[in-house]
Amino acid sequence: MDIKSNIEEKGKKAREGARRLASLSTAVKNLALMEMADAIEAGAEGLKRENQKDIKAGEVQSLSSALIDRLTLNDKRISEMAQGLREVAALPDPVGEVTRMWKRPNGMQVGKIRVPIGVIGIIYESRPNVTADSAGLCIKSGNGVFLRGGSEAINSNKAIAEILIDAGSKAGLPEGAITMVDIVDREAVMTMLRLDNYIDLIIPRGGEELIRTVSANSTIPVIKHYKGICHTYVDEDADVSMAQDICFNAKVQRPGTCNAMETMLVHKGIADKVLPALIERLRKEGVELRVCSRTHLIDSTLRLAAEEDWNTEYLALILNIKIVDDMDEALRHIETYGSQHSEAIVTNNHKRAMQFLSEVDAAAVFVNASTRLHDGGQFGLGAEIGISTTRIHARGPMGLEELTSMKFIVLGDGQVRE
């Protein structure tokens, strides 16, 4: 069977699986998720073996340390995958929720009810955990999931998907509810992006190049974010110790993620208190600093930032630092270079905190907290399927509710239109 026919056949099965999945009870879906979680943990050693194949291949291909980190499955991350499935099972089922009901003058009752979107296609790079996270959220929200991971994680993704499909089937999930495309050829992606008769929504997860390619070629609606150029603004009324801890965490805790800070903005009135100790702390962690001329006066050994640096998502231990005159300058910088993903302010000034929340345009805006917290699990949504910076349908972490649509229901007793 050629690639196009293979993908189309998978699409048909996914559509049928989604149709049957949509009517499954919450109890069956939860049982499947719990069985899938247990199976992931039971299969940990096999998953690590398959993952090692991908890591070795990545090293041969000279993938960056950040990409190798995203690719790696260890005991902790496997346990987190299983725990994510259990957390989703414990969340309320959004399917069938009546969000509003009202009565018309003619006695007719009109309401809105949550329903599954249908089949959701996930195209993703590097992170094998996306396979489990996406499957769990789609199953709980009644959606079929059509998975196509990157070639760099093909062995890991196949192994995880096989475990999930087997465990889910035994628990009562229909065939096609979870569909994995194991063809690494680019034609598979191009075919998938045109299956608008089988797939209802595409969610790409990966680098900007992948997301732009998907958006440019898809005949299916796409929910996305292009990149995560995230800022933290340290206000003149910030607590110095808090600001240092938040900025350190936002850059160092896991730099290869879309919610890691790429630029730190510091008010001129507090820069001398915040920066020297923080610069030294960042250096010890191997962070390369690229700074404005004002910061260079504090430490002349630092590299001066070029214009292109302010507009770069590093996904690595590289950080820009800029000293600003006031919050208005910080806001202008964020508006110019931000990607509407995650932005933070550190301040004890309530008025400026509220102004920042009001004026900054991003999917998530933080006061006195790290941008690394922009995550479905951290927000209490369970494992997320991705973070959206689009404004239509969903913005921010996409959890269960964001994976449903609405339909109107009408209850009458003989009403007709006159």
C-alpha positions as CSV (number, residue, x, y, z in Angstrom):
1,M,0.0,0.0,0.0
2,D,1.4,3.4,-0.9
3,I,1.8,6.2,1.7
4,K,-1.3,8.2,0.6
5,S,-3.5,5.1,0.7
6,N,-2.1,4.0,4.0
7,I,-2.8,7.4,5.7
8,E,-6.2,7.6,4.2
9,E,-7.1,4.1,5.5
10,K,-5.9,5.1,9.0
11,G,-8.0,8.2,8.7
12,K,-11.1,6.2,8.0
13,K,-10.5,4.0,11.0
14,A,-9.9,7.0,13.2
15,R,-13.2,8.6,12.1
16,E,-15.1,5.4,12.9
17,G,-13.3,5.0,16.2
18,A,-14.1,8.6,17.1
19,R,-17.8,8.1,16.3
20,R,-18.0,5.2,18.7
21,L,-15.8,6.8,21.3
22,A,-18.0,9.9,21.5
23,S,-20.8,7.8,23.1
24,L,-18.7,5.9,25.6
25,S,-19.5,6.3,29.2
26,T,-17.2,8.2,31.6
27,A,-16.7,5.0,33.5
28,V,-15.3,3.2,30.5
29,K,-13.1,6.1,29.5
30,N,-11.7,6.4,33.0
31,L,-11.1,2.6,33.2
32,A,-9.2,2.8,29.9
33,L,-7.0,5.7,31.2
34,M,-6.2,3.9,34.4
35,E,-5.3,0.7,32.6
36,M,-3.1,2.7,30.1
37,A,-1.3,4.3,33.0
38,D,-0.6,0.9,34.7
39,A,0.6,-0.5,31.4
40,I,3.0,2.5,30.8
41,E,4.6,1.9,34.2
42,A,4.7,-1.9,33.6
43,G,6.4,-1.4,30.3
44,A,9.0,1.1,31.5
45,E,12.1,-1.0,30.8
46,G,11.0,-1.7,27.2
47,L,10.2,2.0,26.7
48,K,13.7,3.0,27.9
49,R,15.3,0.4,25.5
50,E,13.4,1.8,22.5
51,N,14.1,5.3,23.7
52,Q,17.8,4.6,23.7
53,K,17.7,3.7,20.0
54,D,16.3,7.2,19.4
55,I,18.9,8.9,21.6
56,K,21.8,7.1,19.9
57,A,20.5,8.1,16.5
58,G,20.0,11.7,17.7
59,E,23.6,11.8,18.9
60,V,24.8,10.5,15.6
61,Q,22.8,13.3,13.9
62,S,24.4,15.8,16.3
63,L,21.1,16.9,17.8
64,S,21.5,19.8,20.3
65,S,21.5,19.0,24.0
66,A,18.1,20.7,24.4
67,L,16.6,18.3,21.8
68,I,18.2,15.3,23.3
69,D,16.7,16.4,26.7
70,R,13.3,16.6,25.1
71,L,13.7,13.2,23.6
72,T,14.9,11.4,26.7
73,L,12.7,9.0,28.6
74,N,13.8,8.2,32.1
75,D,12.0,6.6,35.1
76,K,10.8,10.0,36.3
77,R,9.3,11.0,32.9
78,I,7.7,7.6,32.4
79,S,6.1,7.9,35.8
80,E,4.9,11.4,35.0
81,M,3.3,10.1,31.8
82,A,1.4,7.5,33.8
83,Q,0.5,10.0,36.5
84,G,-0.8,12.4,33.8
85,L,-3.2,9.8,32.6
86,R,-4.4,9.1,36.1
87,E,-4.9,12.8,36.7
88,V,-7.0,13.1,33.5
89,A,-9.1,10.2,34.6
90,A,-9.8,12.0,37.9
91,L,-11.0,15.2,36.2
92,P,-14.6,15.8,35.5
93,D,-15.8,14.6,32.1
94,P,-16.7,17.7,30.0
95,V,-18.7,15.7,27.4
96,G,-22.5,16.1,27.9
97,E,-22.1,19.1,30.2
98,V,-25.0,21.6,29.7
99,T,-23.4,24.9,30.1
100,R,-26.5,27.0,29.7
101,M,-30.3,26.6,29.4
102,W,-32.9,29.3,28.8
103,K,-36.6,29.4,28.0
104,R,-38.1,31.4,25.0
105,P,-41.4,33.2,25.2
106,N,-43.1,30.4,23.2
107,G,-42.1,27.9,25.9
108,M,-39.3,26.3,23.9
109,Q,-36.1,25.6,25.9
110,V,-32.8,26.2,24.3
111,G,-29.4,25.0,25.7
112,K,-25.8,24.5,24.9
113,I,-24.0,21.2,25.6
114,R,-20.4,20.1,25.3
115,V,-19.5,17.6,22.6
116,P,-16.3,16.1,21.3
117,I,-14.6,17.9,18.4
118,G,-14.2,14.5,16.5
119,V,-10.7,13.4,15.3
120,I,-7.8,15.5,16.5
121,G,-4.5,15.2,14.6
122,I,-1.3,15.8,16.6
123,I,1.9,16.5,14.7
124,Y,4.8,16.8,17.1
125,E,8.6,16.7,17.4
126,S,11.0,15.2,20.0
127,R,9.0,14.7,23.1
128,P,7.7,11.1,23.4
129,N,5.5,12.0,26.4
130,V,3.3,14.0,24.0
131,T,2.0,10.6,22.7
132,A,0.6,9.7,26.1
133,D,-0.6,13.2,27.0
134,S,-2.4,13.7,23.8
135,A,-4.0,10.2,23.8
136,G,-5.2,10.7,27.4
137,L,-6.8,14.0,26.9
138,C,-8.4,13.1,23.6
139,I,-9.9,9.9,25.0
140,K,-11.3,11.6,28.1
141,S,-12.9,14.3,25.9
142,G,-14.4,11.7,23.6
143,N,-12.1,12.5,20.6
144,G,-10.2,10.1,18.4
145,V,-6.5,11.0,18.3
146,F,-4.4,10.7,15.1
147,L,-0.7,10.9,16.1
148,R,2.3,11.6,14.0
149,G,5.5,12.1,15.9
150,G,8.9,13.1,14.5
151,S,11.4,10.7,13.0
152,E,13.8,11.5,15.8
153,A,11.5,9.8,18.3
154,I,9.9,7.1,16.1
155,N,10.9,4.1,18.2
156,S,9.8,5.7,21.5
157,N,6.5,6.9,20.1
158,K,5.7,3.5,18.5
159,A,6.4,1.7,21.8
160,I,4.2,4.1,23.8
161,A,1.4,4.0,21.3
162,E,1.4,0.2,21.2
163,I,1.1,0.0,25.0
164,L,-1.8,2.6,25.0
165,I,-3.7,0.9,22.1
166,D,-3.4,-2.5,23.7
167,A,-4.4,-1.4,27.2
168,G,-7.2,0.8,25.9
169,S,-8.6,-2.0,23.7
170,K,-8.7,-4.4,26.6
171,A,-10.6,-1.8,28.7
172,G,-13.3,-1.2,26.0
173,L,-11.9,1.5,23.7
174,P,-13.0,1.1,20.0
175,E,-10.5,0.3,17.3
176,G,-9.2,3.6,15.8
177,A,-9.6,5.6,19.0
178,I,-5.8,6.0,19.1
179,T,-4.1,6.0,15.7
180,M,-0.4,6.2,15.2
181,V,1.3,7.1,11.9
182,D,4.7,5.3,12.0
183,I,5.8,6.5,8.5
184,V,8.6,9.1,8.8
185,D,8.4,10.2,5.2
186,R,7.3,13.8,4.8
187,E,4.5,12.7,2.4
188,A,2.7,11.2,5.4
189,V,2.4,14.6,7.0
190,M,1.3,16.3,3.8
191,T,-1.4,13.6,3.2
192,M,-2.5,13.9,6.8
193,L,-2.9,17.7,6.5
194,R,-5.4,17.2,3.7
195,L,-7.6,14.6,5.4
196,D,-10.3,17.1,6.1
197,N,-13.0,14.5,5.6
198,Y,-11.6,12.4,8.5
199,I,-9.7,14.8,10.7
200,D,-11.4,17.8,12.3
201,L,-8.5,19.7,14.0
202,I,-4.7,19.7,13.7
203,I,-2.5,20.6,16.7
204,P,1.2,20.9,15.8
205,R,3.7,20.7,18.7
206,G,7.3,21.6,17.9
207,G,9.6,24.2,16.4
208,E,8.5,27.3,14.5
209,E,9.5,25.7,11.2
210,L,7.2,22.7,11.7
211,I,4.3,24.9,12.8
212,R,4.6,27.2,9.9
213,T,4.8,24.3,7.5
214,V,1.7,22.7,9.0
215,S,-0.3,26.0,8.9
216,A,0.7,26.7,5.3
217,N,-0.3,23.3,4.0
218,S,-3.3,22.2,6.1
219,T,-6.8,22.2,4.7
220,I,-7.9,21.4,8.3
221,P,-8.2,24.1,11.1
222,V,-4.9,24.5,13.0
223,I,-4.5,25.5,16.7
224,K,-0.9,26.5,17.4
225,H,1.8,28.7,18.8
226,Y,4.7,29.7,16.6
227,K,7.4,30.3,19.3
228,G,7.8,31.1,22.9
229,I,9.8,34.4,23.3
230,C,8.9,34.9,27.0
231,H,9.9,37.8,29.2
232,T,10.2,38.5,32.9
233,Y,10.1,42.2,33.9
234,V,11.7,43.0,37.3
235,D,10.0,46.1,38.5
236,E,11.7,48.7,40.8
237,D,9.4,47.6,43.6
238,A,10.3,43.9,43.3
239,D,11.5,41.8,46.2
240,V,15.2,41.2,45.2
241,S,15.5,37.7,46.4
242,M,12.1,36.7,44.8
243,A,13.1,38.3,41.5
244,Q,16.4,36.4,41.4
245,D,14.7,33.1,42.2
246,I,11.9,33.5,39.7
247,C,14.2,34.6,36.9
248,F,16.7,31.8,37.6
249,N,13.9,29.2,37.5
250,A,12.3,30.7,34.4
251,K,15.6,30.2,32.5
252,V,17.4,27.3,34.0
253,Q,14.8,24.8,35.3
254,R,14.2,23.4,31.8
255,P,15.5,25.8,29.1
256,G,14.4,23.7,26.1
257,T,10.7,24.4,26.6
258,C,8.4,27.1,25.0
259,N,7.6,28.7,28.4
260,A,11.2,29.3,29.4
261,M,12.3,32.9,29.7
262,E,14.4,34.2,26.9
263,T,14.7,37.9,27.9
264,M,14.9,39.4,31.4
265,L,13.9,43.1,31.6
266,V,15.1,45.0,34.8
267,H,14.1,48.4,36.0
268,K,17.2,50.7,36.2
269,G,16.4,51.5,39.8
270,I,16.9,48.0,41.0
271,A,19.4,46.6,38.5
272,D,22.4,47.1,40.8
273,K,20.7,45.1,43.5
274,V,19.4,42.2,41.4
275,L,21.9,41.6,38.6
276,P,25.4,41.1,40.0
277,A,24.5,38.1,42.2
278,L,22.0,36.7,39.6
279,I,24.6,37.0,36.8
280,E,27.1,35.0,38.9
281,R,24.4,32.4,39.7
282,L,23.5,32.0,36.1
283,R,27.1,31.7,35.1
284,K,27.6,28.8,37.5
285,E,24.8,27.0,35.7
286,G,26.4,27.5,32.3
287,V,24.1,30.2,31.0
288,E,25.4,32.4,28.2
289,L,24.3,36.0,28.7
290,R,23.7,38.5,26.0
291,V,23.1,42.0,27.4
292,C,22.3,45.6,26.7
293,S,24.9,48.4,27.0
294,R,23.7,49.3,30.5
295,T,24.1,45.8,31.8
296,H,27.5,45.7,30.1
297,L,28.5,48.5,32.4
298,I,27.7,46.3,35.4
299,D,29.8,43.4,34.0
300,S,32.0,44.2,31.0
301,T,32.9,40.6,30.4
302,L,29.4,39.9,29.1
303,R,28.5,39.7,25.4
304,L,26.5,42.6,24.0
305,A,23.2,41.6,22.5
306,A,22.5,42.1,18.8
307,E,19.1,43.2,17.5
308,E,18.3,39.7,16.3
309,D,18.9,38.3,19.9
310,W,15.8,40.0,21.2
311,N,13.7,38.2,18.6
312,T,15.2,34.7,19.2
313,E,13.7,31.7,20.9
314,Y,16.9,30.0,22.1
315,L,15.5,26.9,23.8
316,A,18.9,26.6,25.4
317,L,21.0,28.1,28.3
318,I,21.2,31.5,26.7
319,L,19.5,34.6,28.2
320,N,19.1,38.2,27.1
321,I,19.2,40.9,29.8
322,K,18.1,44.5,29.3
323,I,17.8,47.4,31.7
324,V,14.8,49.6,31.1
325,D,13.9,53.1,32.3
326,D,10.4,52.1,33.5
327,M,7.5,49.7,33.0
328,D,6.4,51.6,29.9
329,E,9.7,50.7,28.2
330,A,9.3,47.1,29.3
331,L,5.8,47.0,27.9
332,R,7.0,48.4,24.6
333,H,9.8,45.8,24.4
334,I,7.4,42.9,25.1
335,E,4.9,44.2,22.5
336,T,7.7,44.5,19.9
337,Y,9.5,41.2,20.5
338,G,7.0,39.0,22.5
339,S,5.3,36.0,20.9
340,Q,2.1,36.3,23.0
341,H,3.0,33.1,24.9
342,S,4.0,33.8,28.5
343,E,5.0,37.1,30.2
344,A,5.7,37.8,33.8
345,I,6.3,40.8,36.2
346,V,7.9,40.7,39.6
347,T,6.7,43.5,41.8
348,N,5.1,44.4,45.1
349,N,3.3,47.3,43.5
350,H,-0.3,46.3,43.1
351,K,-1.2,49.1,40.7
352,R,1.7,48.2,38.3
353,A,0.9,44.5,38.6
354,M,-2.7,45.1,37.6
355,Q,-1.6,47.3,34.7
356,F,0.8,44.6,33.5
357,L,-2.0,42.0,33.6
358,S,-4.3,44.4,31.7
359,E,-1.9,45.6,29.0
360,V,0.2,42.6,28.2
361,D,-1.2,40.5,25.3
362,A,-0.3,36.9,25.9
363,A,-1.9,33.5,26.5
364,A,-0.8,33.7,30.1
365,V,0.4,36.6,32.2
366,F,2.1,36.1,35.6
367,V,2.6,38.3,38.6
368,N,5.4,37.1,40.9
369,A,5.6,33.7,39.4
370,S,7.8,31.9,36.9
371,T,6.8,31.6,33.2
372,R,7.7,27.9,33.5
373,L,4.4,27.5,35.3
374,H,2.5,28.0,32.1
375,D,1.4,24.4,31.8
376,G,-1.9,22.5,31.9
377,G,-0.8,20.3,34.8
378,Q,0.4,23.3,36.8
379,F,-2.9,25.1,36.1
380,G,-4.9,22.0,37.3
381,L,-6.1,21.1,33.9
382,G,-4.4,17.7,33.9
383,A,-1.9,16.9,31.1
384,E,-2.2,19.4,28.3
385,I,-2.3,18.7,24.7
386,G,-0.4,22.0,23.9
387,I,-0.4,25.7,24.4
388,S,-2.3,27.9,22.0
389,T,-1.5,31.5,21.3
390,T,-4.4,31.8,18.8
391,R,-7.5,33.6,19.8
392,I,-10.1,31.4,18.1
393,H,-11.6,28.5,20.0
394,A,-8.8,28.2,22.6
395,R,-5.9,30.2,24.1
396,G,-3.3,29.0,26.6
397,P,-3.0,25.4,27.8
398,M,-5.5,23.1,26.0
399,G,-7.1,20.8,28.5
400,L,-10.3,18.8,28.4
401,E,-12.8,21.7,28.0
402,E,-10.7,23.1,25.2
403,L,-10.9,19.8,23.3
404,T,-14.7,20.0,23.1
405,S,-17.1,22.0,21.0
406,M,-20.6,23.1,21.7
407,K,-23.9,22.2,20.1
408,F,-27.3,23.7,20.7
409,I,-30.1,21.5,22.1
410,V,-33.8,22.5,21.8
411,L,-36.6,21.0,23.8
412,G,-40.1,21.8,22.6
413,D,-43.7,20.6,23.0
414,G,-45.0,21.2,19.5
415,Q,-43.7,24.7,18.7
416,V,-43.6,25.7,15.0
417,R,-42.4,29.0,13.3
418,E,-45.1,31.3,12.2
